[in-house]
Amino acid sequence: MEIKVSTSELSYLIDEWIFSERNRKIVKRKMIDGITFEKLAEEFDLSVQQVKSIVYKSQAQLACHF
């Protein structure tokens, strides 16, 4: 089942439920702006695997609030 939410709703949920400021920025850049994992890793000086882990864990956390 796919849930549709607006960009503003998604941004609100990220702000509300992702507690690390860095992780909020990463998740917004990925989910809202569509930036690749590779570009995010470069932008935040992290490995691609670290960025993927942050995004996947954050998505799981957000899914609990839909």
PDB file of N, CA, C and O in Angstrom:
ATOM      1  N   MET A   1       0.844  -1.180   0.000  1.00  0.00           N
ATOM      2  CA  MET A   1       0.000   0.000   0.000  1.00  0.00           C
ATOM      3  C   MET A   1       0.888   1.241   0.000  1.00  0.00           C
ATOM      4  O   MET A   1       1.801   1.361   0.816  1.00  0.00           O
ATOM      5  N   GLU A   2       0.619   2.135  -0.895  1.00  0.00           N
ATOM      6  CA  GLU A   2       1.400   3.364  -0.989  1.00  0.00           C
ATOM      7  C   GLU A   2       0.603   4.509  -0.383  1.00  0.00           C
ATOM      8  O   GLU A   2      -0.580   4.691  -0.672  1.00  0.00           O
ATOM      9  N   ILE A   3       1.282   5.277   0.465  1.00  0.00           N
ATOM     10  CA  ILE A   3       0.636   6.419   1.109  1.00  0.00           C
ATOM     11  C   ILE A   3       1.161   7.683   0.455  1.00  0.00           C
ATOM     12  O   ILE A   3       2.371   7.870   0.335  1.00  0.00           O
ATOM     13  N   LYS A   4       0.263   8.543   0.038  1.00  0.00           N
ATOM     14  CA  LYS A   4       0.640   9.800  -0.598  1.00  0.00           C
ATOM     15  C   LYS A   4       0.572  10.924   0.439  1.00  0.00           C
ATOM     16  O   LYS A   4      -0.444  11.098   1.112  1.00  0.00           O
ATOM     17  N   VAL A   5       1.658  11.678   0.559  1.00  0.00           N
ATOM     18  CA  VAL A   5       1.671  12.852   1.432  1.00  0.00           C
ATOM     19  C   VAL A   5       2.295  14.006   0.661  1.00  0.00           C
ATOM     20  O   VAL A   5       3.136  13.801  -0.215  1.00  0.00           O
ATOM     21  N   SER A   6       1.880  15.201   0.992  1.00  0.00           N
ATOM     22  CA  SER A   6       2.444  16.379   0.331  1.00  0.00           C
ATOM     23  C   SER A   6       3.854  16.637   0.863  1.00  0.00           C
ATOM     24  O   SER A   6       4.248  16.120   1.909  1.00  0.00           O
ATOM     25  N   THR A   7       4.578  17.429   0.135  1.00  0.00           N
ATOM     26  CA  THR A   7       5.928  17.809   0.543  1.00  0.00           C
ATOM     27  C   THR A   7       5.909  18.496   1.903  1.00  0.00           C
ATOM     28  O   THR A   7       6.768  18.239   2.747  1.00  0.00           O
ATOM     29  N   SER A   8       4.928  19.369   2.113  1.00  0.00           N
ATOM     30  CA  SER A   8       4.863  20.082   3.396  1.00  0.00           C
ATOM     31  C   SER A   8       4.527  19.128   4.544  1.00  0.00           C
ATOM     32  O   SER A   8       5.056  19.283   5.645  1.00  0.00           O
ATOM     33  N   GLU A   9       3.665  18.154   4.308  1.00  0.00           N
ATOM     34  CA  GLU A   9       3.345  17.164   5.338  1.00  0.00           C
ATOM     35  C   GLU A   9       4.572  16.308   5.660  1.00  0.00           C
ATOM     36  O   GLU A   9       4.858  16.025   6.823  1.00  0.00           O
ATOM     37  N   LEU A  10       5.287  15.902   4.614  1.00  0.00           N
ATOM     38  CA  LEU A  10       6.486  15.092   4.806  1.00  0.00           C
ATOM     39  C   LEU A  10       7.536  15.885   5.580  1.00  0.00           C
ATOM     40  O   LEU A  10       8.165  15.355   6.496  1.00  0.00           O
ATOM     41  N   SER A  11       7.724  17.132   5.220  1.00  0.00           N
ATOM     42  CA  SER A  11       8.682  17.989   5.913  1.00  0.00           C
ATOM     43  C   SER A  11       8.313  18.125   7.389  1.00  0.00           C
ATOM     44  O   SER A  11       9.185  18.062   8.256  1.00  0.00           O
ATOM     45  N   TYR A  12       7.025  18.311   7.676  1.00  0.00           N
ATOM     46  CA  TYR A  12       6.551  18.413   9.057  1.00  0.00           C
ATOM     47  C   TYR A  12       6.848  17.129   9.828  1.00  0.00           C
ATOM     48  O   TYR A  12       7.351  17.182  10.950  1.00  0.00           O
ATOM     49  N   LEU A  13       6.538  15.970   9.227  1.00  0.00           N
ATOM     50  CA  LEU A  13       6.783  14.688   9.900  1.00  0.00           C
ATOM     51  C   LEU A  13       8.268  14.477  10.178  1.00  0.00           C
ATOM     52  O   LEU A  13       8.643  13.985  11.242  1.00  0.00           O
ATOM     53  N   ILE A  14       9.101  14.846   9.229  1.00  0.00           N
ATOM     54  CA  ILE A  14      10.548  14.721   9.424  1.00  0.00           C
ATOM     55  C   ILE A  14      10.987  15.609  10.593  1.00  0.00           C
ATOM     56  O   ILE A  14      11.733  15.166  11.467  1.00  0.00           O
ATOM     57  N   ASP A  15      10.526  16.856  10.604  1.00  0.00           N
ATOM     58  CA  ASP A  15      10.883  17.769  11.699  1.00  0.00           C
ATOM     59  C   ASP A  15      10.398  17.254  13.047  1.00  0.00           C
ATOM     60  O   ASP A  15      11.069  17.419  14.065  1.00  0.00           O
ATOM     61  N   GLU A  16       9.228  16.632  13.041  1.00  0.00           N
ATOM     62  CA  GLU A  16       8.603  16.176  14.280  1.00  0.00           C
ATOM     63  C   GLU A  16       9.248  14.900  14.846  1.00  0.00           C
ATOM     64  O   GLU A  16       9.357  14.758  16.064  1.00  0.00           O
ATOM     65  N   TRP A  17       9.674  13.974  13.980  1.00  0.00           N
ATOM     66  CA  TRP A  17      10.059  12.650  14.435  1.00  0.00           C
ATOM     67  C   TRP A  17      11.507  12.258  14.221  1.00  0.00           C
ATOM     68  O   TRP A  17      11.937  11.225  14.735  1.00  0.00           O
ATOM     69  N   ILE A  18      12.280  13.046  13.477  1.00  0.00           N
ATOM     70  CA  ILE A  18      13.710  12.772  13.314  1.00  0.00           C
ATOM     71  C   ILE A  18      14.443  13.787  14.186  1.00  0.00           C
ATOM     72  O   ILE A  18      14.426  14.986  13.907  1.00  0.00           O
ATOM     73  N   PHE A  19      15.080  13.298  15.236  1.00  0.00           N
ATOM     74  CA  PHE A  19      15.567  14.192  16.283  1.00  0.00           C
ATOM     75  C   PHE A  19      16.946  14.791  16.014  1.00  0.00           C
ATOM     76  O   PHE A  19      17.253  15.864  16.534  1.00  0.00           O
ATOM     77  N   SER A  20      17.770  14.141  15.230  1.00  0.00           N
ATOM     78  CA  SER A  20      19.092  14.678  14.903  1.00  0.00           C
ATOM     79  C   SER A  20      18.961  15.687  13.760  1.00  0.00           C
ATOM     80  O   SER A  20      18.377  15.383  12.719  1.00  0.00           O
ATOM     81  N   GLU A  21      19.501  16.871  13.958  1.00  0.00           N
ATOM     82  CA  GLU A  21      19.422  17.907  12.925  1.00  0.00           C
ATOM     83  C   GLU A  21      20.093  17.449  11.631  1.00  0.00           C
ATOM     84  O   GLU A  21      19.563  17.671  10.542  1.00  0.00           O
ATOM     85  N   ARG A  22      21.256  16.809  11.750  1.00  0.00           N
ATOM     86  CA  ARG A  22      21.966  16.325  10.558  1.00  0.00           C
ATOM     87  C   ARG A  22      21.113  15.298   9.818  1.00  0.00           C
ATOM     88  O   ARG A  22      20.998  15.345   8.594  1.00  0.00           O
ATOM     89  N   ASN A  23      20.520  14.379  10.560  1.00  0.00           N
ATOM     90  CA  ASN A  23      19.697  13.349   9.933  1.00  0.00           C
ATOM     91  C   ASN A  23      18.458  13.940   9.272  1.00  0.00           C
ATOM     92  O   ASN A  23      18.046  13.486   8.204  1.00  0.00           O
ATOM     93  N   ARG A  24      17.860  14.951   9.902  1.00  0.00           N
ATOM     94  CA  ARG A  24      16.712  15.635   9.288  1.00  0.00           C
ATOM     95  C   ARG A  24      17.108  16.230   7.947  1.00  0.00           C
ATOM     96  O   ARG A  24      16.382  16.101   6.962  1.00  0.00           O
ATOM     97  N   LYS A  25      18.260  16.879   7.916  1.00  0.00           N
ATOM     98  CA  LYS A  25      18.729  17.496   6.669  1.00  0.00           C
ATOM     99  C   LYS A  25      18.959  16.436   5.598  1.00  0.00           C
ATOM    100  O   LYS A  25      18.566  16.614   4.445  1.00  0.00           O
ATOM    101  N   ILE A  26      19.593  15.342   5.981  1.00  0.00           N
ATOM    102  CA  ILE A  26      19.876  14.267   5.023  1.00  0.00           C
ATOM    103  C   ILE A  26      18.575  13.680   4.481  1.00  0.00           C
ATOM    104  O   ILE A  26      18.424  13.504   3.272  1.00  0.00           O
ATOM    105  N   VAL A  27      17.645  13.380   5.372  1.00  0.00           N
ATOM    106  CA  VAL A  27      16.380  12.763   4.961  1.00  0.00           C
ATOM    107  C   VAL A  27      15.578  13.701   4.067  1.00  0.00           C
ATOM    108  O   VAL A  27      14.998  13.258   3.076  1.00  0.00           O
ATOM    109  N   LYS A  28      15.536  14.978   4.398  1.00  0.00           N
ATOM    110  CA  LYS A  28      14.823  15.933   3.544  1.00  0.00           C
ATOM    111  C   LYS A  28      15.468  16.033   2.176  1.00  0.00           C
ATOM    112  O   LYS A  28      14.773  16.062   1.160  1.00  0.00           O
ATOM    113  N   ARG A  29      16.793  16.086   2.142  1.00  0.00           N
ATOM    114  CA  ARG A  29      17.496  16.182   0.856  1.00  0.00           C
ATOM    115  C   ARG A  29      17.223  14.951   0.003  1.00  0.00           C
ATOM    116  O   ARG A  29      17.128  15.059  -1.220  1.00  0.00           O
ATOM    117  N   LYS A  30      17.097  13.787   0.625  1.00  0.00           N
ATOM    118  CA  LYS A  30      16.837  12.550  -0.113  1.00  0.00           C
ATOM    119  C   LYS A  30      15.371  12.436  -0.512  1.00  0.00           C
ATOM    120  O   LYS A  30      15.060  12.239  -1.687  1.00  0.00           O
ATOM    121  N   MET A  31      14.475  12.557   0.455  1.00  0.00           N
ATOM    122  CA  MET A  31      13.064  12.276   0.215  1.00  0.00           C
ATOM    123  C   MET A  31      12.326  13.416  -0.487  1.00  0.00           C
ATOM    124  O   MET A  31      11.401  13.168  -1.261  1.00  0.00           O
ATOM    125  N   ILE A  32      12.717  14.634  -0.230  1.00  0.00           N
ATOM    126  CA  ILE A  32      12.017  15.774  -0.825  1.00  0.00           C
ATOM    127  C   ILE A  32      12.733  16.277  -2.073  1.00  0.00           C
ATOM    128  O   ILE A  32      12.099  16.529  -3.098  1.00  0.00           O
ATOM    129  N   ASP A  33      14.060  16.424  -1.987  1.00  0.00           N
ATOM    130  CA  ASP A  33      14.821  16.967  -3.113  1.00  0.00           C
ATOM    131  C   ASP A  33      15.286  15.900  -4.101  1.00  0.00           C
ATOM    132  O   ASP A  33      15.657  16.219  -5.230  1.00  0.00           O
ATOM    133  N   GLY A  34      15.268  14.627  -3.678  1.00  0.00           N
ATOM    134  CA  GLY A  34      15.641  13.545  -4.578  1.00  0.00           C
ATOM    135  C   GLY A  34      17.138  13.425  -4.857  1.00  0.00           C
ATOM    136  O   GLY A  34      17.533  12.895  -5.895  1.00  0.00           O
ATOM    137  N   ILE A  35      17.963  13.908  -3.945  1.00  0.00           N
ATOM    138  CA  ILE A  35      19.417  13.859  -4.110  1.00  0.00           C
ATOM    139  C   ILE A  35      19.892  12.412  -3.950  1.00  0.00           C
ATOM    140  O   ILE A  35      19.365  11.676  -3.116  1.00  0.00           O
ATOM    141  N   THR A  36      20.876  12.004  -4.740  1.00  0.00           N
ATOM    142  CA  THR A  36      21.380  10.628  -4.676  1.00  0.00           C
ATOM    143  C   THR A  36      22.155  10.389  -3.385  1.00  0.00           C
ATOM    144  O   THR A  36      22.633  11.326  -2.746  1.00  0.00           O
ATOM    145  N   PHE A  37      22.268   9.114  -3.015  1.00  0.00           N
ATOM    146  CA  PHE A  37      23.037   8.747  -1.828  1.00  0.00           C
ATOM    147  C   PHE A  37      24.489   9.207  -1.970  1.00  0.00           C
ATOM    148  O   PHE A  37      25.097   9.675  -1.008  1.00  0.00           O
ATOM    149  N   GLU A  38      25.032   9.070  -3.169  1.00  0.00           N
ATOM    150  CA  GLU A  38      26.425   9.447  -3.408  1.00  0.00           C
ATOM    151  C   GLU A  38      26.645  10.944  -3.184  1.00  0.00           C
ATOM    152  O   GLU A  38      27.613  11.344  -2.538  1.00  0.00           O
ATOM    153  N   LYS A  39      25.753  11.759  -3.716  1.00  0.00           N
ATOM    154  CA  LYS A  39      25.868  13.220  -3.542  1.00  0.00           C
ATOM    155  C   LYS A  39      25.691  13.609  -2.076  1.00  0.00           C
ATOM    156  O   LYS A  39      26.386  14.495  -1.578  1.00  0.00           O
ATOM    157  N   LEU A  40      24.762  12.946  -1.387  1.00  0.00           N
ATOM    158  CA  LEU A  40      24.558  13.234   0.033  1.00  0.00           C
ATOM    159  C   LEU A  40      25.784  12.855   0.854  1.00  0.00           C
ATOM    160  O   LEU A  40      26.165  13.578   1.775  1.00  0.00           O
ATOM    161  N   ALA A  41      26.398  11.730   0.525  1.00  0.00           N
ATOM    162  CA  ALA A  41      27.607  11.304   1.234  1.00  0.00           C
ATOM    163  C   ALA A  41      28.695  12.362   1.081  1.00  0.00           C
ATOM    164  O   ALA A  41      29.389  12.699   2.040  1.00  0.00           O
ATOM    165  N   GLU A  42      28.830  12.874  -0.122  1.00  0.00           N
ATOM    166  CA  GLU A  42      29.810  13.930  -0.392  1.00  0.00           C
ATOM    167  C   GLU A  42      29.464  15.203   0.386  1.00  0.00           C
ATOM    168  O   GLU A  42      30.323  15.799   1.036  1.00  0.00           O
ATOM    169  N   GLU A  43      28.206  15.602   0.310  1.00  0.00           N
ATOM    170  CA  GLU A  43      27.736  16.843   0.940  1.00  0.00           C
ATOM    171  C   GLU A  43      27.919  16.827   2.457  1.00  0.00           C
ATOM    172  O   GLU A  43      28.269  17.845   3.054  1.00  0.00           O
ATOM    173  N   PHE A  44      27.683  15.669   3.078  1.00  0.00           N
ATOM    174  CA  PHE A  44      27.726  15.580   4.542  1.00  0.00           C
ATOM    175  C   PHE A  44      28.998  14.902   5.063  1.00  0.00           C
ATOM    176  O   PHE A  44      29.123  14.633   6.257  1.00  0.00           O
ATOM    177  N   ASP A  45      29.931  14.632   4.158  1.00  0.00           N
ATOM    178  CA  ASP A  45      31.214  14.018   4.511  1.00  0.00           C
ATOM    179  C   ASP A  45      31.009  12.699   5.265  1.00  0.00           C
ATOM    180  O   ASP A  45      31.595  12.473   6.324  1.00  0.00           O
ATOM    181  N   LEU A  46      30.168  11.840   4.695  1.00  0.00           N
ATOM    182  CA  LEU A  46      29.880  10.522   5.240  1.00  0.00           C
ATOM    183  C   LEU A  46      30.081   9.488   4.129  1.00  0.00           C
ATOM    184  O   LEU A  46      30.200   9.846   2.957  1.00  0.00           O
ATOM    185  N   SER A  47      30.117   8.221   4.499  1.00  0.00           N
ATOM    186  CA  SER A  47      30.163   7.176   3.478  1.00  0.00           C
ATOM    187  C   SER A  47      28.753   6.988   2.911  1.00  0.00           C
ATOM    188  O   SER A  47      27.761   7.350   3.544  1.00  0.00           O
ATOM    189  N   VAL A  48      28.687   6.420   1.717  1.00  0.00           N
ATOM    190  CA  VAL A  48      27.390   6.136   1.102  1.00  0.00           C
ATOM    191  C   VAL A  48      26.594   5.199   2.017  1.00  0.00           C
ATOM    192  O   VAL A  48      25.387   5.372   2.186  1.00  0.00           O
ATOM    193  N   GLN A  49      27.266   4.217   2.601  1.00  0.00           N
ATOM    194  CA  GLN A  49      26.589   3.261   3.481  1.00  0.00           C
ATOM    195  C   GLN A  49      26.005   3.966   4.714  1.00  0.00           C
ATOM    196  O   GLN A  49      24.905   3.628   5.150  1.00  0.00           O
ATOM    197  N   GLN A  50      26.726   4.934   5.274  1.00  0.00           N
ATOM    198  CA  GLN A  50      26.213   5.677   6.433  1.00  0.00           C
ATOM    199  C   GLN A  50      24.951   6.456   6.046  1.00  0.00           C
ATOM    200  O   GLN A  50      23.978   6.483   6.799  1.00  0.00           O
ATOM    201  N   VAL A  51      24.976   7.080   4.885  1.00  0.00           N
ATOM    202  CA  VAL A  51      23.819   7.853   4.429  1.00  0.00           C
ATOM    203  C   VAL A  51      22.623   6.921   4.210  1.00  0.00           C
ATOM    204  O   VAL A  51      21.506   7.233   4.623  1.00  0.00           O
ATOM    205  N   LYS A  52      22.858   5.786   3.565  1.00  0.00           N
ATOM    206  CA  LYS A  52      21.771   4.830   3.340  1.00  0.00           C
ATOM    207  C   LYS A  52      21.178   4.373   4.670  1.00  0.00           C
ATOM    208  O   LYS A  52      19.958   4.283   4.808  1.00  0.00           O
ATOM    209  N   SER A  53      22.022   4.089   5.632  1.00  0.00           N
ATOM    210  CA  SER A  53      21.565   3.647   6.942  1.00  0.00           C
ATOM    211  C   SER A  53      20.699   4.713   7.608  1.00  0.00           C
ATOM    212  O   SER A  53      19.642   4.405   8.159  1.00  0.00           O
ATOM    213  N   ILE A  54      21.144   5.955   7.556  1.00  0.00           N
ATOM    214  CA  ILE A  54      20.382   7.067   8.140  1.00  0.00           C
ATOM    215  C   ILE A  54      19.019   7.180   7.470  1.00  0.00           C
ATOM    216  O   ILE A  54      17.999   7.304   8.148  1.00  0.00           O
ATOM    217  N   VAL A  55      19.001   7.137   6.146  1.00  0.00           N
ATOM    218  CA  VAL A  55      17.752   7.301   5.403  1.00  0.00           C
ATOM    219  C   VAL A  55      16.806   6.137   5.673  1.00  0.00           C
ATOM    220  O   VAL A  55      15.627   6.355   5.954  1.00  0.00           O
ATOM    221  N   TYR A  56      17.305   4.907   5.593  1.00  0.00           N
ATOM    222  CA  TYR A  56      16.433   3.748   5.788  1.00  0.00           C
ATOM    223  C   TYR A  56      15.872   3.687   7.208  1.00  0.00           C
ATOM    224  O   TYR A  56      14.691   3.395   7.395  1.00  0.00           O
ATOM    225  N   LYS A  57      16.709   3.960   8.206  1.00  0.00           N
ATOM    226  CA  LYS A  57      16.234   3.949   9.594  1.00  0.00           C
ATOM    227  C   LYS A  57      15.213   5.063   9.818  1.00  0.00           C
ATOM    228  O   LYS A  57      14.214   4.868  10.510  1.00  0.00           O
ATOM    229  N   SER A  58      15.469   6.222   9.232  1.00  0.00           N
ATOM    230  CA  SER A  58      14.544   7.349   9.376  1.00  0.00           C
ATOM    231  C   SER A  58      13.212   7.053   8.692  1.00  0.00           C
ATOM    232  O   SER A  58      12.152   7.392   9.218  1.00  0.00           O
ATOM    233  N   GLN A  59      13.267   6.424   7.522  1.00  0.00           N
ATOM    234  CA  GLN A  59      12.024   6.064   6.821  1.00  0.00           C
ATOM    235  C   GLN A  59      11.217   5.078   7.661  1.00  0.00           C
ATOM    236  O   GLN A  59       9.992   5.179   7.726  1.00  0.00           O
ATOM    237  N   ALA A  60      11.884   4.143   8.292  1.00  0.00           N
ATOM    238  CA  ALA A  60      11.177   3.181   9.146  1.00  0.00           C
ATOM    239  C   ALA A  60      10.541   3.904  10.338  1.00  0.00           C
ATOM    240  O   ALA A  60       9.414   3.598  10.726  1.00  0.00           O
ATOM    241  N   GLN A  61      11.262   4.853  10.908  1.00  0.00           N
ATOM    242  CA  GLN A  61      10.736   5.616  12.036  1.00  0.00           C
ATOM    243  C   GLN A  61       9.524   6.450  11.596  1.00  0.00           C
ATOM    244  O   GLN A  61       8.527   6.524  12.314  1.00  0.00           O
ATOM    245  N   LEU A  62       9.612   7.068  10.431  1.00  0.00           N
ATOM    246  CA  LEU A  62       8.497   7.869   9.928  1.00  0.00           C
ATOM    247  C   LEU A  62       7.285   7.001   9.612  1.00  0.00           C
ATOM    248  O   LEU A  62       6.148   7.426   9.822  1.00  0.00           O
ATOM    249  N   ALA A  63       7.513   5.797   9.112  1.00  0.00           N
ATOM    250  CA  ALA A  63       6.412   4.910   8.740  1.00  0.00           C
ATOM    251  C   ALA A  63       5.520   4.590   9.940  1.00  0.00           C
ATOM    252  O   ALA A  63       4.327   4.334   9.778  1.00  0.00           O
ATOM    253  N   CYS A  64       6.086   4.605  11.115  1.00  0.00           N
ATOM    254  CA  CYS A  64       5.298   4.343  12.327  1.00  0.00           C
ATOM    255  C   CYS A  64       4.270   5.436  12.596  1.00  0.00           C
ATOM    256  O   CYS A  64       3.335   5.227  13.368  1.00  0.00           O
ATOM    257  N   HIS A  65       4.431   6.595  11.971  1.00  0.00           N
ATOM    258  CA  HIS A  65       3.560   7.735  12.267  1.00  0.00           C
ATOM    259  C   HIS A  65       2.564   8.040  11.152  1.00  0.00           C
ATOM    260  O   HIS A  65       1.915   9.086  11.156  1.00  0.00           O
ATOM    261  N   PHE A  66       2.450   7.120  10.200  1.00  0.00           N
ATOM    262  CA  PHE A  66       1.464   7.300   9.135  1.00  0.00           C
ATOM    263  C   PHE A  66       0.187   6.608   9.507  1.00  0.00           C
ATOM    264  O   PHE A  66      -0.777   6.638   8.741  1.00  0.00           O
TER     265      PHE A  66
END
